[in-house]
Amino acid sequence: MPKTLQHPARLVPMAFLFAILAGTGLLMLPISSANEAGAPFLTALFTATSAVCVTGLIVEDTPTYWSGFGQGVILALFQIGGFGIMSGATLLGYLVSRRLKLTSRLIAQAETRSLAPGDILALLRLILLVTVVIELAMAAFLCVRLHYAYGEPWDAAAWHGLFHAVSAFNNAGFSTYSDNLVGFAADPLVLGPIMVAVILGGIGFPVLSDIRRDPRRPARWSLHTKITLLGTGMLLPGGMLIVLAYEWSNPATLGTLDPAAKLLGAAFHSSMTRTAGFNAFDIGQLRPETLAVSYGLMLIGGGSAGTAGGIKVTTFLVLALVVWAEIRGEPDVNAFGRRISRNVQRQALSVVLLAVVLVGAATLALLSVSDFALEDVVFEVISAFATVGLSTGITAQLPPTGQLVIMFLMFVGRVGTITAATSLALNTKKTLYRYPEERPIVG
């Protein structure tokens, strides 16, 4: 293999690109489509990209357009994409720590309780075990619920349960129902397990590993785990309350439901913007205020080294802590009795700025090739970049050029944030000189 491809920042995108192309070829086979005519190249490519990048945006209705074989291919693609991100991101994070000096590496290992070099295989086994156990447990629960509460035959209930469990844990957002999960809008025994799977998959494997190691001693959790849980604990209920406030009387979304179902629907939407992509009501009927709140929730996304997308909760909170320290005039950025290094601050700032530039450029590109309203285009762009999968309904109506833009966003949003941050960390170097300091006017 050429040395230029051996760098992890290049290996990860190449691996995902290979999976997308392989999935495209399989989805173009006549056996993959319901009419046995074979899917066009652009349709197959878009679907494969969305599946591997665990996004959930679609240009054709999954249960009616794709055959059982095609749906199985889609499930395999987002399972590979989700597991690949979890294991890949965790290993890349470990690779970054290996580039530190021995003393710093030992301190970091003690602080984060990261695994030793010989434990890499054990780490991968643990990721695989967590994935399989959670997905099978959720699939079994959903299967029983769909059979007894909705009268689905055991084979259909088992398939729908498995598909949604895998899709939820991998934050993929694909559904085998044409209306997604609208038909279960008032059923907490369907939406509840899916929310749990989404949160567990999206919170990040390092967090799950930390909690598993010391479940009763939060003080011993790493700073990453504490920040991720703090951010998640603020954003999930905060998003729910805002959605509830704006959509309570909207007859097209929550307005016709009883109070308990309204609470469930608001909680579900807040969870799905983190970035799962399932919907229990028509996203296109949301009030503009709710759409605006969803922009922020989607862009922030979930936890690092998990199946969620976005700039990540830790990135957002690190920048928030930087602002808070600046307001208070403190020389250091601190959290939970620990000082956050300047390198991490710079990486967070770089990730956010790159995301804003990319979202802005893509929004302008889509506005140039389509006639959709600005709020719908912005929602679509952020949903694609953050690999959310929610849509106001314009995905299939975009011209081919617009769909290519969305595919590019899904790909970069899935592999770009991780590889960009890793590349920044790997390229850290110490120079033997410093330029004279000068202070430009800021703000």
PyMOL commands that set and color helices and strands:
alter all, ss='L'
color gray80, all
select helices_A, chain A and resi 3-5+8-27+30-32+41-52+62-65+68-98+102-112+117-150+154-169+182-184+188-202+205-213+218-220+223-247+259-272+283-285+288-300+313-328+342-369+374-385+395-397+400-426
alter helices_A, ss='H'
color red, helices_A
select strands_A, chain A and resi 334-335+338-339
alter strands_A, ss='S'
color yellow, strands_A
deselect
rebuild
show_as cartoon
